[in-house]
Amino acid sequence: MRRIIIILTLLLAISLISCVNKSDEKIVFNVSIPTAGNSWVMNKSGFVKSDMITSEGIRNWNDQNNIIRTFFYIEKEGEISLGIRAKVNSGVSKIKFMFGNKSGKILLSDNEFKDIYIGDFQIKIPGYYFVDIKGLEKEDIVYAEVNAILLETENPRSIKYIKDDFYFGRRGPSDHLNFQIPDGVNNIEWFYSELLIPKNQDVVGSFFMANGFGEGYFGIQVNSSEERRILFSVWSPYKTNNPSDIPEEYRIKLLKKGEEVKTGKFGNEGSGGQSYKIHNWKTSLKYGFLVGAKPTDDGSTDYIAYFYDPEISNWNLIAQFRRPKTTTYLKRLHSFLENFIPNQGVFYRKGLYKNQWVYNSSGWHEINRAIFTADNTARKGNRMDYSGGIENNGFYLKNCGFTNDNVKINSGFTRSELNKEPDIDFSALN
């Protein structure tokens, strides 16, 4: 219902100023939105994966049932002119455009890319908007090749869209909660938190990372419609994206692992040791995460992770790793939310991060403050669909889906203290 209300609000926020044919006038479009990075393909079943989206733009467009939807964010109200940069390979094509509650038809006949005027519109409310185009008639095998949606506006810098790094832009922004440790608490041995994924927020491609620390991370993923994982990883102190390059003395050592846990190496985002367990975790259930760190006598640090499943009321060992050339306790504690499948960046997802505590020699200490941050995709304005805050006495993170509940980066949040100290018997852990 909330999504329907947002869409209806945006439809009312758009008014058509003029349908005068300006095709003979010289319009200088000052914003060019690449379809390669900003468009998705839809049909009657919703958004679909398609080979129509290429690094050059829209290609192979031959199905009348497909709608091409291109998103962009408008920061300021005012008048805009819309256009399209397209060509046909041969013959003439007729396509339909839709913007808000307005629509019209365009004839394409040029076999070289040409900027074609659509219409003038008044934007009354800032936020995300989209243009839809649909094929109606064609004489060639494909309707057209489309490289960009075009805008002319007095405020070109107020138009936000994916300008570069299309892979990460289509994945969408990642956002984070950076937890503020209570004053005087140091040498942290354990970090505990709880995580609940609301109903219908378990979107494929989501990584809900609950317990992050300076050298690794621990959380749950939706890897496909059939598979879900609990994931625990520790980075090597040797900086490389290729795990094969790591010298032996810098490699993460597996000390032990839990039942049905798979272990190995990972790369492409730094490198190190990875462990995961395939587990059909569910929405609307609150899971527990516990990660520990302990320096060793030989200049290494051991990290260990446990997962609490409320359906069996038991802590499950995931893995224990040894990180060489490292002497530390837990630091830089955080949570994050990311989408790791580019085609899934059109869907929003949300996680509830709850009841954070740390443990040291003086006992348990509650964490109730966090700073909200986001990645470079968000910081440079390629995507604006990220948010976080307080909900139900916990923190939440939300991203992707071209939603309009944007939250300012570096905002601070303070939740109410719950005083629900974790009831954990460390001597009973495996």
C-alpha positions in Angstrom: 0.0 0.0 0.0 2.8 2.4 0.8 4.4 1.8 -2.6 1.1 2.5 -4.3 0.6 5.8 -2.4 4.2 6.9 -3.3 3.5 6.2 -7.0 0.2 8.0 -7.0 1.8 11.0 -5.3 4.4 11.2 -8.0 1.8 10.9 -10.7 -0.1 13.9 -9.2 3.2 15.8 -9.0 3.7 15.8 -12.8 1.7 18.1 -15.0 2.0 18.4 -18.8 2.8 22.0 -19.8 2.7 21.6 -23.5 2.1 19.0 -26.2 3.3 21.4 -28.9 5.5 19.6 -31.4 8.9 21.0 -31.0 10.6 18.6 -33.3 11.5 21.4 -35.7 12.9 23.5 -32.9 16.5 23.3 -31.7 16.2 21.9 -28.1 19.5 21.7 -26.3 19.1 18.8 -23.8 21.6 19.4 -21.0 21.1 16.0 -19.2 21.7 12.7 -20.9 20.7 9.6 -18.8 22.3 6.4 -20.1 19.9 3.6 -20.5 22.8 1.2 -20.0 23.0 2.1 -16.3 19.5 3.5 -15.5 17.0 1.3 -17.3 15.2 -1.9 -16.4 12.9 -4.2 -18.4 9.4 -4.9 -17.4 6.6 -7.2 -18.6 3.2 -8.3 -17.1 5.1 -10.3 -14.4 7.1 -7.3 -13.2 10.8 -6.5 -13.7 12.7 -9.2 -15.5 16.3 -10.0 -16.4 16.9 -9.2 -20.0 19.8 -9.1 -22.6 18.2 -5.9 -23.8 20.3 -3.9 -21.3 23.8 -3.7 -22.7 26.9 -1.6 -22.0 25.9 0.6 -25.0 22.3 1.0 -24.1 19.0 -0.7 -25.2 19.5 -3.3 -27.9 17.6 -6.4 -29.1 14.3 -4.8 -28.4 11.8 -7.0 -30.3 9.1 -8.0 -27.8 6.0 -5.9 -27.7 5.2 -7.1 -24.2 8.4 -5.5 -22.8 8.4 -2.0 -21.2 11.7 -0.2 -20.8 11.7 1.9 -17.5 14.4 4.5 -16.9 14.8 6.0 -13.5 16.2 9.4 -12.4 16.0 11.6 -9.3 14.9 15.3 -9.4 16.1 17.4 -6.5 14.2 20.6 -7.3 10.7 21.4 -8.6 10.3 23.2 -11.9 9.9 22.7 -15.6 11.6 20.0 -17.6 11.6 19.0 -21.2 11.9 15.3 -22.0 13.5 13.6 -24.9 15.0 10.3 -26.2 18.2 9.5 -28.1 17.4 6.6 -30.4 17.6 5.2 -33.9 16.1 2.4 -36.0 18.1 0.1 -38.2 15.6 0.3 -41.0 12.0 1.3 -41.8 9.8 3.1 -39.3 8.9 2.2 -35.7 6.2 3.6 -33.5 6.7 3.6 -29.8 4.7 4.8 -26.8 6.1 6.9 -24.0 4.6 7.2 -20.5 5.7 9.8 -17.9 3.5 10.0 -14.8 -0.1 10.0 -15.9 0.8 11.4 -19.4 1.5 9.4 -22.5 2.0 9.8 -26.2 3.4 8.2 -29.4 6.7 8.8 -31.2 7.6 7.8 -34.8 11.3 6.8 -35.3 12.7 6.7 -38.8 16.3 7.8 -38.6 19.0 5.1 -38.9 21.5 7.3 -37.0 21.1 8.3 -33.4 19.0 11.4 -33.1 17.7 13.5 -30.1 13.9 13.4 -30.2 11.7 15.7 -28.2 8.8 14.2 -26.1 7.2 17.0 -24.2 7.4 19.6 -21.4 6.4 18.8 -17.9 6.1 20.6 -14.5 7.7 18.8 -11.6 6.0 19.8 -8.3 7.6 17.3 -5.8 11.3 16.3 -5.7 12.0 12.6 -5.8 12.5 9.6 -8.1 10.7 9.6 -11.5 10.7 7.3 -14.4 10.0 7.3 -18.1 8.4 4.2 -19.7 8.7 3.3 -23.4 6.8 0.5 -25.2 7.0 -0.8 -28.7 3.8 -0.5 -30.8 4.8 -1.1 -34.4 8.0 -1.9 -36.3 9.2 -2.7 -39.8 12.5 -4.1 -38.7 13.3 -7.0 -36.4 13.8 -4.6 -33.5 11.8 -1.5 -32.5 14.8 0.7 -31.9 18.2 1.1 -30.3 18.0 3.6 -27.4 21.0 5.1 -25.8 19.6 7.7 -23.4 16.7 9.5 -21.9 17.2 13.3 -22.3 16.2 16.2 -20.1 16.5 20.0 -20.5 16.3 21.8 -17.2 17.4 25.0 -15.6 19.0 22.9 -12.8 21.0 20.1 -14.5 23.0 19.4 -11.4 19.7 18.7 -9.5 19.1 15.6 -11.7 20.7 12.5 -10.1 21.3 9.3 -12.0 23.9 6.6 -12.6 26.6 8.4 -14.5 29.4 5.8 -14.2 30.3 2.5 -12.6 27.2 0.9 -14.0 27.8 -2.4 -12.3 27.8 -0.9 -8.8 25.2 1.7 -9.8 22.7 -1.0 -10.9 23.5 -3.0 -7.7 22.4 0.1 -5.8 23.8 1.8 -2.7 25.1 0.0 0.4 24.4 1.6 3.7 25.8 1.1 7.2 25.4 1.5 10.9 28.6 2.4 12.6 28.1 1.7 16.3 29.4 4.1 19.0 31.0 2.2 21.8 30.2 3.5 25.3 33.0 5.7 26.8 35.7 3.7 28.7 34.8 0.3 27.1 37.9 -1.2 25.5 39.5 -4.6 24.8 36.2 -5.9 23.5 36.1 -9.7 23.3 32.6 -10.4 22.1 30.0 -8.5 20.0 26.3 -9.7 20.1 23.4 -8.5 18.1 20.0 -9.6 16.8 18.6 -9.3 13.3 15.0 -9.6 12.0 14.1 -9.4 8.3 10.5 -8.2 7.9 8.1 -10.1 5.7 8.7 -9.7 1.9 12.0 -7.9 2.5 14.1 -11.1 1.8 14.9 -10.0 -1.7 17.2 -12.2 -3.7 20.7 -10.7 -3.7 20.5 -9.2 -0.3 23.3 -9.4 2.3 22.1 -8.4 5.8 25.4 -8.1 7.6 24.8 -8.1 11.4 28.2 -8.2 13.1 31.0 -6.4 11.3 34.4 -5.6 12.7 37.6 -4.2 11.6 38.9 -7.4 10.0 35.7 -9.2 8.8 31.9 -9.6 8.8 29.1 -12.0 9.8 25.5 -12.0 8.5 22.9 -13.7 6.3 22.3 -13.7 2.6 19.6 -14.5 0.1 21.6 -16.2 -2.7 18.7 -17.4 -4.8 15.0 -18.2 -4.6 16.1 -21.7 -3.3 19.2 -20.9 -1.2 20.0 -18.8 1.8 23.3 -18.6 3.7 24.9 -17.7 7.0 28.2 -16.1 6.1 31.3 -15.4 8.2 34.5 -14.0 6.6 37.9 -12.6 7.8 40.2 -10.6 5.6 43.9 -11.3 5.2 46.3 -8.6 6.4 47.9 -8.9 2.9 46.1 -6.4 0.6 45.1 -8.0 -2.7 41.9 -9.0 -4.6 43.4 -12.3 -5.6 43.6 -14.9 -2.8 46.3 -16.8 -4.8 48.7 -13.9 -4.4 48.7 -14.1 -0.6 52.0 -15.3 0.9 51.7 -18.3 3.2 52.6 -16.3 6.3 49.7 -13.9 5.6 47.0 -16.5 5.0 43.9 -16.9 7.2 44.0 -20.3 8.9 40.9 -22.3 9.6 41.0 -23.6 13.2 37.5 -25.2 13.3 34.1 -25.1 11.8 30.6 -26.1 12.6 28.4 -28.9 11.2 27.6 -28.6 7.5 29.7 -25.4 7.2 31.7 -24.9 4.0 35.0 -23.0 4.1 37.4 -21.6 1.5 38.9 -18.4 0.1 37.3 -15.3 -1.2 38.6 -12.4 -3.4 37.5 -9.3 -5.4 36.9 -7.2 -2.3 40.1 -7.8 -0.5 40.9 -11.5 0.1 40.8 -13.9 3.0 39.0 -16.8 4.6 35.3 -17.4 4.1 32.8 -19.8 5.7 29.2 -20.3 5.1 26.3 -22.6 6.0 23.3 -23.1 3.8 20.4 -22.5 6.1 16.7 -21.7 5.4 16.4 -18.7 7.7 13.0 -17.1 7.7 11.5 -13.6 7.7 9.8 -12.3 10.9 12.1 -14.4 13.1 14.7 -12.7 15.3 18.2 -14.4 15.0 21.2 -13.9 17.2 24.8 -13.2 16.1 27.9 -13.5 18.3 31.4 -12.9 17.2 34.5 -13.0 19.3 38.2 -12.0 19.0 41.2 -13.0 21.1 44.9 -12.1 20.6 47.3 -15.1 20.7 50.8 -15.2 22.1 52.4 -15.4 18.7 51.1 -12.1 17.2 47.9 -13.4 15.7 44.3 -13.0 16.5 41.6 -15.7 16.6 38.0 -14.8 15.5 35.0 -17.0 16.1 31.3 -16.7 15.1 28.1 -18.3 16.4 24.6 -18.1 15.0 21.5 -18.5 17.3 18.5 -20.2 15.7 15.3 -19.5 17.8 13.5 -22.4 16.2 15.9 -24.8 18.0 17.0 -22.5 20.8 20.7 -23.2 20.3 23.9 -21.5 19.4 25.6 -23.0 16.3 29.3 -22.6 15.6 30.0 -21.3 12.1 33.8 -21.1 12.1 37.0 -20.0 13.9 39.8 -18.4 11.9 43.3 -17.3 12.9 44.5 -14.0 11.3 48.3 -13.7 11.3 50.3 -10.5 12.0 47.4 -9.1 13.9 47.1 -8.3 17.6 43.7 -6.8 18.4 40.4 -7.1 20.1 37.1 -6.2 18.3 37.0 -2.7 16.9 35.1 -0.6 14.3 31.9 -2.5 15.0 29.2 -2.0 12.4 26.3 -3.5 10.4 25.4 -3.0 6.7 22.9 -3.8 4.0 23.9 -4.5 0.4 22.5 -6.0 -2.8 25.1 -8.1 -4.7 23.1 -8.9 -7.9 22.9 -5.9 -10.3 19.6 -6.8 -11.8 18.0 -6.9 -8.3 18.9 -3.2 -7.6 15.4 -2.3 -8.8 13.8 -3.9 -5.7 14.1 -2.4 -2.2 14.9 -4.4 0.9 15.0 -3.7 4.7 16.5 -5.2 7.8 15.9 -4.5 11.5 19.2 -4.5 13.5 18.5 -5.0 17.2 19.9 -5.2 20.8 23.6 -4.7 20.3 26.0 -5.5 23.1 29.7 -5.8 23.7 31.6 -7.9 26.3 35.0 -7.3 27.9 36.6 -8.2 31.2 34.1 -6.0 33.1 31.0 -7.7 31.6 28.3 -6.7 29.1 27.8 -3.1 27.8 24.8 -2.1 25.7 25.3 -0.1 22.5 22.4 2.2 21.6 24.0 4.8 19.3 25.0 4.6 15.7 26.1 6.8 12.8 24.5 6.2 9.4 26.8 6.1 6.4 26.6 4.8 2.8 29.0 3.7 0.0 30.5 5.7 -2.9 27.5 4.9 -5.1 25.4 7.0 -2.7 28.1 9.6 -1.9 28.6 10.7 -5.4 24.8 10.8 -6.1 24.5 7.9 -8.5 21.7 6.5 -6.3 19.6 8.3 -3.7 17.5 5.3 -2.5 19.1 4.6 0.9 17.8 5.2 4.4 18.2 4.2 8.0 16.9 5.1 11.4 15.1 3.9 14.5 12.2 1.5 14.4 10.6 -0.7 17.1 13.4 0.1 19.6 16.1 -0.9 17.1 17.9 0.4 14.1 16.9 -0.3 10.5 18.6 -0.1 7.2 16.9 0.1 3.8 18.2 0.5 0.3 17.5 0.1 -3.5 14.1 0.2 -5.2 14.3 3.9 -6.2 12.4 4.9 -3.0 12.2 8.4 -1.8 12.8 8.1 2.0 16.4 9.2 1.7 18.3 9.9 4.9 21.3 12.2 5.1 24.7 10.5 5.3 26.4 10.8 8.7 23.1 11.2 10.5 23.3 10.0 14.1 20.7 7.7 15.7 20.1 6.8 19.4 17.7 4.1 20.3 16.2 3.5 23.8 18.2 1.2 26.0 16.6 -2.2 26.3 18.6 -3.5 29.2 18.2 -7.0 27.8 21.7 -8.4 28.5 22.5 -11.5 26.4 22.1 -14.7 28.4 25.1 -16.6 27.1 27.1 -19.3 28.9 30.5 -19.0 27.1 31.7 -22.2 28.7 28.9 -24.1 27.0 29.7 -22.8 23.5 31.3 -25.3 21.1 
